[in-house]
Amino acid sequence: MSPTPASVAFFDLDDTITVENTGKLLVQYLYETGAMSRRDVVRAALLDVQFRWGLRSYGDIAADAALFNRGAPVAELEHQISNWFAATGQAAISPLAREWAEQHRQRGDLLVINTSGTRFNSAPFVQDLEFDDVLCTELEVADGRFTGGLLPPVCFGKGKLIKAQDFCRVRAIELDDCTFYSDSHHDLPLFLEVGTPIAVNPTLQLFMEARKRGWEIRLTRPSWWRRPCPAIPNAIVERSA
């Protein structure tokens, strides 16, 4: 009988497990394969800009983004994401992140993705990396189709902490015994509660906080400080030229 895990290694997805933003990669793939219109790509880019400029909360942005799939069959999105992962998503995984995950696995830790993204976007990464679970923003589904709604709480900011606390509570694991890898200052609520916070390719705000608190900082790419916001994929610009 395997011993009960005493610790969890929580990993953010974008710019932590991956070296690129998976949302941008997915949107570009869906556009290039004809599964997403130019109008919807522009709508997605505008939502991203609104969030990054602080014009709207992530919860509001996520609620609007969920409407993109309203009425669509779950199986259809799963198929599209599976194809996208094989085409470009898998290649975005950082080799260093793979090594860190394996080190935790060898210690007997549970491996959990904790992301603001959805279960559907995260599923292929969970499978490929052989993680134990995912904590994420959940899309509402009824009769095999997306309703266009979300199931609270959104896994962002304090929501990430709440989901991690609930995950550990039912397993009698203390957050103080856990590790959290992330790139974003928005994840400070969880960073402040785990015993081992590790900033990966950190935003400037997280970099400053990590330096002040003596947290470990790790980099998976040399130009981590130059972080352009995901915008309209290059393919649209090229097709318009």
N, C-alpha and C positions, 0 to 999 in steps of 0.2 A: 504493500500500500504506500503511495507517494505521500511524503510529508505535506502538511498544509502550508501553502505559501505564507510567508510572514511579511512580504513586501510587494509593492507594485511599482513598475516603471511605467509612468505615463508619458506618452509622446504626442506632441502636437504633430500635425501632418505637414501643412505647407511651410516650406523654408526651414523645416526641421528634419523630418524624415526625407522630404524631397528637397531638391535644390532649385526648383521652380514652383511657381504658383499653379496648383493643379486646376483651379477654376479657369484660369486663362487658357491652359492647355486643352481642357475639355471643350470650352466654348469654341476655340479655334478648330478643333477636330470636328465638332458637330456642324460648324459652318462649312468647312471644306467638304464634308461628306453630304451636304444638302439637308441635314437633319435640323438645322437652325437657320432661320431667315436673317438677312442683314438687319432688318428692323429689330428683331429680338436681340441680336448681338449688340446693337447700339443701346438698346434699353438696358442690357446687362452692364455695359460699360458705364452708363450714366449712374446706375445704382452704386457701382463701385466707387465712382468719383464722389458721389454724395456721402458715402460712408467715410472715405479717406479724408475728406475735407471737413468732417464733423457736422454736416448739414442735417443728418438723420441718424437715429440710433441703429445699431446692428439688428435689433429685433424687428424694427420696421422694414429694414432692407431685406432681411430674410423672409419676412411675410410676403413682400412683393415678389421676391425671387421664386417663392413656392408656387406662385400663380402661373409660372411658365409651364408647369407640368399638369395643370388642372385638366382632368378628364383623360389624361394619357394613361395607357396600360402600364402597370409596373414592369411587366415582362419586357416591354419595348425599351424602357430606359435601362434596365439591367443588361439587355443585349448590347445597346449602344455603348455603355460604360465598359463592358467586357472587351469590346472591340477597340475602344479608345485606349484602355490600359495596355493591351498588347501592342498597339501602334506607337504610343508615346508615353503613356503614364508610367509604365514599369521602368523605362530608361531614366526617369527623373528621380528615382530613389537614390539617395546618397549612399555610397559604399561604406562611409564612416558610420552612418546611422545603422546599417546592417550589422556592423561590428559591435556597436554599443548594445543593440538589442540582443545579440548572441551572448555577450558578456553577462547580461542580466539573466538570460535563460539558463546559462550555466550555473548561476548562483541560486536558481530556483525561484526567481521572481516571476510574478505574473506580468505579462506584456499587454498594455492597453493603449490604443490610440484615443486621445481626448481632443476632439476637433470641433470647430464651429460648423464644419461641413456636415453633409448628410451621411446616413448609413450606406446609401447606394454608392456615393462617390468613394467612400472609405473601404468598402467591402473587398475590392481586389487587393488593396494594400495589406489588409488584415490577413488575407489568404496567402499572399506571396511571402510575407514576412513571418508567417506562422504566429501571429499574435493571438492572444487569448480572447480579446473582446474589443469593442469600440464604444466610446461614449461620444454622442454626437447630437446634432439637431435633427429631430425626427419629423419626417413628413407624414401627414395624415393620409391613410389609405382606406378605401371602402370598396368592397367587391372587386378587388384587383386593380383599382384605378386610383390615381391621386385626386384628392378632393380640392387641392389648392391651399390647404391649411397646414398649420404646424401644430405639433404637440408640445406644450410647454414643459419645462423651461427651455429656452434657446440655449444651446451649449456655447456660451460666449461670456467672457468676463466672470462674474460671480456664478453664472450658470455652469461653467466648467468646474468650479469648486464644488457646487452642490452635487453634481453628478459624481464627482470623485469621492465625496464624502459618503454618498449613498452606496457606491460600489464597495468601499472599504468597510462600511458599517456592517453590511450583511455577511462579510467574510471575517469579521473581527480583526481587521488590520488597521493599524494606526497610520494616519497620514504622515506623522512625524518619521515613520520608518520608510517612507516612499520617496521616489525620485521623479522629478518632472523636467522634461526637456521641451523648450519652446523658444520661439524667436520674438514673441510679441509682448509688449508692455501691457496689452489688454488682459494678459493672463496673470497679472500680479496677484489677484486674489488667491489663486492656487499656488503660485510660487511662494507666497508668504506662509503657507501652511505645511508644505512638505519639508521633510528633513534634508533633502538634497536637491536644491534647485540648480538647474544647469541651463544657462542662456546659450542658444545656438543661433548663429547669424543674427544677433539681436538688433532690433530697432534702436535708434539712438536713445530713446527714453529708457528702454530696458537695459541698454549698455551702461548708461549712467547709474541706474539703480543697482545693477549687478556689481559695478565697481565700488559703489558706496557700501554695499552690504557684504562684499567679499565673496560673492557667488562665482562659481566657475563659469568661464566663457569658452565656448568651443566654436570653431569655424569649419564649414564644409566647402566653402568657396572663397577665393581670394578677394573678390570685389563685393563682399557682403554688405558694405556700407552704401553702395549705390543700388537703391531698391526702387526702380520705377514702378509706379502703380500699374497693375494689370489694366490695360486699356483695350481698344479695339484691336483684334488680332491683325498682324501684318498682312495676312492673306487678303483682308478686305481692302487695305490700302493698295496692295499690288493689283487687285482686280479692278480697282477704280481708276488706275493710272492709264 
